[in-house]
């Protein structure tokens, strides 16, 4: 796994979540603006309707004007009540939508933090494993180097098997003794 992949994944996830949060904020603002416009419209409609009815009725005679006003008063009043109830319902829906947007924003932040924590943990585990393996391989390489040096020395030495499990060597008797009490002497190289 490339070391940059988790970092790229984290940065892309952060950018995605940031974009998502901006979209949620924009949606909440649009909902607020629409609710305000709808409330304003709901409040202005009865007045406009009444003004329109008054203008239409102004041309009628007084008796017929009073009768028309009386006849229109009950339906207009019922319409105003229905409109007010609808405006309250829209307001409640807008508040519920805003609360849901807020909840989703909080949930998305939690997902981002969990993703970042998971990525950091994975990188830490990978780095720890790499360090452990590096130490293991270093020790193995050092051991193999010693063994290789010993095998090279055996290959250069004039040594043969004599008997079942014994080595006989062509020892350089003129060489100076090595080790404790000078017990060891150099072996002549193979001819």
N, C-alpha and C positions, 0 to 999 in steps of 0.2 A: 504494500500500500504506500503510495507516495505521501511524504510528510506534509505536503501542501494541500492534499485533498481535504483533510478535516478542517483546515483553516478556511479553504474556499467554501466548503459546505456551511461552516458557521457563518461566514460573512454573507453568503447568499440567503441563508435562512433569516438572518437579521434584517437584510434588505427587504425580503418578502414580508416579514412581520411588520416592518415599519410602513411599507406600502399599504398593507391590510389595515393598520391602525389609522392611517391617514384617510383611507376610504371610509372606514367606520365613522370617523369624526365628521367627514364631509356629509355622509348620509344623515347623521344626527342633526347637523346644522340645517340640511335641506328639510328634514321632517319638522324641525322647529319653525322654519320659515313658512312651510305649507300650513302648519297648524295655526300660526298667527294669521295668515292670509284668510284661511277658512273661517276662523273666529270673527275676523273683521267683516268678512262677507256676510256671515250669519247675523251679525248685529246690524249691518246696514240694510239688509233686505227688507225687514218689516217697515222701516222708515221710508224706504223708496216705494214700497208697495202702497203704503198709506198716502204718500204724497201723490202718487199716480192716481189712486182712487179719488182723492180729494179734487184733483184737477179734472177728472172725468165727471165727477158729481157736481162740480161748481156750475156747470152749464144747465143743470136740471132745475126745476122749480123747487121751492122750499119744501113743500109737502113731499114731493117725490124724493128730494135730497135726504130728508130725515128718514124716510122709509128705506132707501137704499143703504144709508149709513147703518141703520139698525140691522138690516139684513146681512151686511158684510162684516159687522163687528164680531159676531160669533165665529165664522170661519177664519177670519184674520187672527183672532185671539188663539184659536186652536192651532193654526199654522205657526204662530210665534212660539207656542209651547213646544210643538214638535221640533222646530228649528233649534230651540235652546237645548232640548234633550239630545238632539243629534250633535250639536256643538260640544256638549259635555262628553258624549261618547267618543267623538273624535279626539278630544283632549286626553281622555283616559288611554285611548289606543296609542296616541303619540307618546305619552309618558311610559307606557309599557314597552314600546319599541325602543325608546331611549335607554330604558333600564336593561333591555336585552342586549343592545349594542355595547353598553358599559360592561356587562357580564362577559360578553365575547372578547372584549379588549383585555380584560383581566385574565381570562382563560388563555388567550394567545400569548400573553407575557409569560405565563407559567410554562407553556410549551416551549417558548424560546429559551428560558432559563434551564429547563430540563434537558433540552437538546445541547445547549452549550456545556452543561455539566457532564453529560454523557460523552461528548466529544473530547473534553479535557481529560476525563478519566481514561478513555480509550488511548489517547496519546500518551498519558503517563504510564499505562500498562505496557504499551509498545516500547517506550523508551527504557523502562525497567527490564523488560525481557531482552532487549538488545544489549543492554549493559551486562546482564548476567551471562548471556551467550558469548559476548566478547571476552569476558573473564575466563570462561570455560575453554574457549578456543585458544586463548593466549597460553594457558597452562599446558594444553595438549600440544601446541606448536613447540613450546620450550622443551617438553619431554621428547618429542620426536626429533628435535635438533640434536639433543644429547645422544639419543639412540643412533642417529645417522652418523654422528662423529665417531662413535664407538665402532660401528660397522665399517666405516672407512679405515679406521686404524687396524681392525681385524683383517681386512682385505689386503692391506699393505704389508702386514707382518708375515714372516716366514714361520707359519704355525701349521701343524698337522695333527690328526687324531692318532694317538698311540694307545692301544688298549681300548677298552669299552667306552669309558667316559673320561678320558684324560687327553690333555693337550700336551704336545711336545713342541718346544720352540727352539729356534736357532738363536741363542742368546749371544749378544755382543759382550764378551767377557772383558773387553777393555773399557767398557763404559763405566761410569761412576755409579754406585748404588743409589737408589731412590727410596724414599719412604722411611719407616721406622727401622732403625739399625741398618739401613742400606740393603734390605732384603731383596729389593726388586731391581732388575737390570733391564735395559732396553733390548727389544727383540730386533734382529736384523731384518731389513726389508727383503721381500721376495726377490729372487734374481730375475 
